[in-house]
């Protein structure tokens, strides 16, 4: 029983995870661009893919993709049909 409870708690604590990509030297300022990327069917189909070269003209920046609590709540309520992702570009 304790093992099942522990495994259940592990899945609950993975609600907000991030991935960070550093391009060039990374972000040098405090400027930030926030975007939403839309996925359908648990990420099999992607819409609204941001074109980074059109958004930012710099050579050094940091891209952070994350599934926030609200993103995962929407994923849970739609049973994985709609899966949003938050994309943050710092430059």
N, C-alpha and C positions, 0 to 999 in steps of 0.2 A: 504494500500500500504506500509506503514512504517513497519507494522508487517511482511509482506512477505519479505521485504528487510532485516530486522533484522534476521529472521530465515535463510535466504540465507547466510548472513555473518557468522552466527554461524557455519554452515556447512563448510564454507571456512577456518575458523580458527582452525578446528580440524584436520588439515592435518598432523601434526607431534605429535603423542602422544606416551608415553613410559609406560612400566610396569617394576617395579624393584622388584627383589626377593633377599633378603639377606639370605645367608646360613651361619650358624655359627655366627661368629662375623662380617662378612662382609669383604669387600676388605681391606687389610692392606697395599698394595703397589700400585704402579702406572702401573703395568703390565696389558696389555689389549689384549684380543683375540677377533677379529671381524669375525663373520660368517654370512652367508645368509641362511635363511630357505625358501624353496619354497612351496607355496600353490597353488592349482588349484581350480577353481570354488569357489571363495571367501572364501577359507579356508576349504572347505569340504574334499579335498584330500591333504595330506601333503607328501612332499618328503624331502630328505636331513635333517632329524631330527638329530641334533647333540647329540651324546652320551657324556654327560658331564663328567662322571667318566673316560672316556678314554682321554678326552681333558685335564682335570685338576686333579691333584693328591692331591690338598690341601683340607683342611676341611673348611676354611673360604674364601668365595668369594661372589661376587655380580653378579647376572645375570640381564641384562637389555635387554628387547625386545622392539623394536620400529619400527614404520612405518615412515620412513623418507619421505621427500617431493618427492624424486625420486621413492621410493617404491610405493607411492600412485599415482604418475604420470603414472607409468607402469601399475598399476591396472586400472586406468581410461582409458588409451589408449587401453587396451585389453578387456575392458568392464567386468572386474572381472574374466576373465579366468586365468590370471597369477597374483598372488599376492605374492610378495616377502616380507620377514620380516628380519630386521637386528637384530642379536643377538650379544650382547657385554658381554664378561665375564671379569670382573676385579678381579684380585687376588693380 
